[in-house]
């Protein structure tokens, strides 16, 4: 049985875990254009149909966090005075935010994926953290600074961080490590001025791999933090 994820802020209750198929459901049920992703290395835009692995890689944990915790986080943000978007303004607002993120993160190693109204940032662990550590690599601060700048400009957005690990080590260790890593990323954004009420973090340990843990490249892909940026809507 999978463990329950833990939230980093007490005003949110722990949600139940869903299936990895939620990543595909997120694209299909939101009834907007097909998911696209910008390859952080080739800088080529790809569709979900052509890059199933990229879709899953940037969407599994993020879909879970978004579906299970997004509504509560939005309600909390609205209660704290964050304005809500409505109607056609939502799509345009997220389009502009996506463009800003793509421009700032191009070539950084972080992929930008659009899934309906949401934007997903996949931050590979080998870029963000050293193996077995939850301390953010110093050379990654500029990337997170760029994310914080966009989040500050587009302040009608909440952000959910989902942490994942490979299968090296015990399940208990990996669960703690995933929570610590997602919390570290959110904590950094908060320190850069993003209100805590707009953020939440989850840890999933090794329970949602996106690649084969038997290879070094697969383990590197599984060590990741995914950020889901969601518009504040009622």
C-alpha positions in Angstrom: 0.0 0.0 0.0 1.4 3.4 -0.9 2.1 5.9 1.8 0.1 9.1 2.2 1.9 12.3 1.1 2.6 15.0 3.7 1.9 18.7 3.3 4.4 21.2 4.5 1.8 23.6 5.8 -0.6 22.6 8.6 -3.6 24.4 7.2 -3.9 21.8 4.5 -4.9 18.3 5.3 -3.1 15.3 3.7 -4.8 14.0 0.5 -5.1 10.5 -0.7 -2.7 9.3 -3.4 -4.0 8.6 -6.8 -2.9 6.5 -9.8 -0.1 7.5 -12.1 -2.8 7.5 -14.8 -3.8 10.9 -13.3 -1.1 12.4 -15.4 -2.9 11.3 -18.6 -6.3 12.2 -17.2 -5.0 15.8 -16.4 -4.4 16.3 -20.1 -7.6 14.7 -21.3 -10.1 16.0 -18.9 -9.1 19.6 -18.9 -10.4 19.8 -22.6 -7.7 22.2 -23.7 -5.0 21.8 -26.4 -2.8 18.7 -26.1 0.0 18.8 -23.6 3.3 20.2 -25.0 6.8 20.3 -23.6 10.0 22.1 -24.5 12.9 19.8 -24.4 15.4 21.5 -22.0 18.4 20.2 -24.0 17.3 20.3 -27.7 15.0 23.3 -27.1 12.5 21.6 -29.4 8.7 21.7 -28.6 7.1 18.2 -28.6 3.6 17.0 -28.3 2.4 14.5 -25.8 1.7 12.0 -28.5 5.3 12.1 -29.7 6.9 12.1 -26.2 4.9 9.9 -23.9 7.9 9.6 -21.6 8.3 13.4 -21.3 4.6 13.8 -20.5 4.8 11.2 -17.8 8.1 12.5 -16.5 6.7 16.0 -16.1 3.2 15.1 -15.0 2.9 12.0 -12.7 3.5 13.6 -9.3 2.3 17.0 -10.4 -1.0 15.6 -11.5 -1.5 14.0 -8.1 -0.6 17.1 -6.2 -2.7 19.3 -8.4 -5.8 17.1 -8.3 -5.7 16.3 -4.6 -4.5 19.5 -3.1 -5.1 22.2 -5.6 -8.6 23.2 -4.7 -7.8 23.5 -1.0 -4.8 25.6 -1.8 -6.8 27.9 -4.1 -9.4 28.4 -1.4 -6.8 29.2 1.2 -5.2 31.7 -1.2 -8.5 33.4 -2.0 -9.2 33.6 1.7 -5.9 35.4 2.2 -6.8 38.0 -0.4 -5.3 36.5 -3.6 -7.6 37.6 -6.4 -9.3 34.9 -8.4 -9.3 34.7 -12.2 -12.5 34.0 -14.2 -13.6 33.0 -17.7 -11.4 33.6 -20.7 -8.9 35.5 -18.6 -7.6 32.3 -17.1 -6.2 30.9 -20.4 -4.6 34.1 -21.5 -3.1 34.6 -18.0 -1.5 31.2 -18.0 -0.3 31.6 -21.6 1.6 34.7 -20.7 3.1 33.0 -17.6 4.1 30.0 -19.6 5.8 32.2 -22.1 7.7 34.0 -19.4 8.9 30.7 -17.8 10.0 29.3 -21.2 12.0 32.4 -21.9 13.7 32.4 -18.5 14.3 28.6 -18.2 15.4 27.8 -21.7 18.6 25.7 -21.6 18.4 25.4 -17.7 17.7 21.7 -17.6 14.2 22.3 -16.3 11.4 21.3 -18.7 8.2 23.5 -19.0 5.0 21.5 -19.7 1.5 22.9 -20.3 -1.3 20.6 -19.1 -4.6 22.4 -19.6 -4.6 25.5 -17.4 -1.7 24.2 -15.4 2.1 24.7 -16.0 4.4 21.9 -14.8 8.2 22.5 -14.2 10.2 19.3 -13.9 13.4 19.9 -12.0 15.7 16.8 -12.3 17.4 15.8 -9.0 20.8 15.5 -10.7 20.5 19.2 -11.5 19.0 20.5 -8.3 20.4 18.2 -5.6 23.4 16.1 -4.8 22.7 12.4 -4.4 21.1 11.7 -1.0 21.0 15.4 -0.1 18.1 17.9 0.3 20.4 20.9 0.1 19.8 22.8 -3.2 22.9 23.1 -5.4 24.3 26.6 -5.4 24.4 26.7 -9.2 20.6 26.1 -9.3 19.8 29.3 -7.3 19.6 31.4 -10.4 17.0 29.0 -11.9 14.8 29.2 -8.8 15.3 32.9 -8.7 13.8 33.0 -12.3 10.8 31.0 -11.2 10.3 33.3 -8.2 10.4 36.4 -10.4 7.7 34.9 -12.7 5.5 33.8 -9.7 5.8 37.2 -8.1 4.7 38.9 -11.4 1.8 36.4 -11.9 0.6 36.5 -8.4 -2.8 34.9 -9.1 -1.1 31.5 -9.2 -0.5 28.9 -6.6 2.4 26.5 -6.7 2.6 22.8 -5.6 5.9 21.0 -5.2 6.0 17.2 -5.5 9.3 15.5 -4.5 10.3 12.0 -5.9 13.4 9.8 -5.5 14.9 6.7 -7.0 14.8 3.3 -5.3 18.3 3.5 -3.8 18.2 3.2 0.0 15.2 2.4 2.2 11.7 3.4 1.5 11.6 5.4 4.8 14.7 7.3 3.9 13.5 8.1 0.4 10.1 9.2 1.7 11.8 11.7 4.1 14.2 12.8 1.4 11.4 13.5 -1.1 9.6 15.6 1.4 12.7 17.5 2.4 13.6 18.2 -1.2 10.2 19.5 -2.2 10.1 21.6 1.0 13.5 23.0 0.3 12.4 24.2 -3.2 9.2 25.8 -1.8 11.2 27.2 1.1 13.6 28.9 -1.3 10.7 30.4 -3.2 9.1 31.7 0.0 12.5 33.3 1.0 12.4 35.1 -2.4 9.1 36.7 -1.5 6.4 34.2 -2.6 3.7 34.2 0.1 3.5 30.8 1.9 -0.2 30.8 1.5 0.3 30.3 -2.3 2.5 27.2 -1.8 2.4 23.6 -0.6 4.8 20.6 -0.8 4.4 16.9 -1.0 6.7 13.9 -0.8 6.1 10.6 -2.6 9.4 8.9 -2.0 10.2 6.2 -4.6 6.5 5.3 -5.2 6.1 7.0 -8.6 9.1 6.2 -10.8 9.1 7.5 -14.4 12.0 5.4 -15.6 13.8 2.1 -14.8 15.6 2.3 -11.5 18.0 -0.5 -12.8 19.9 2.1 -14.9 21.9 5.2 -13.8 20.0 7.3 -16.3 16.7 6.0 -15.0 17.5 6.7 -11.4 18.6 10.2 -12.4 15.2 10.8 -14.1 13.4 9.5 -11.0 15.2 11.9 -8.7 13.2 15.0 -9.3 11.0 17.8 -7.9 8.0 18.8 -10.0 6.3 22.2 -9.6 2.7 22.6 -10.7 1.6 26.2 -11.2 -2.2 26.6 -11.0 -4.3 29.6 -11.7 -6.4 30.8 -8.7 -10.0 30.3 -9.7 -13.2 29.9 -7.7 
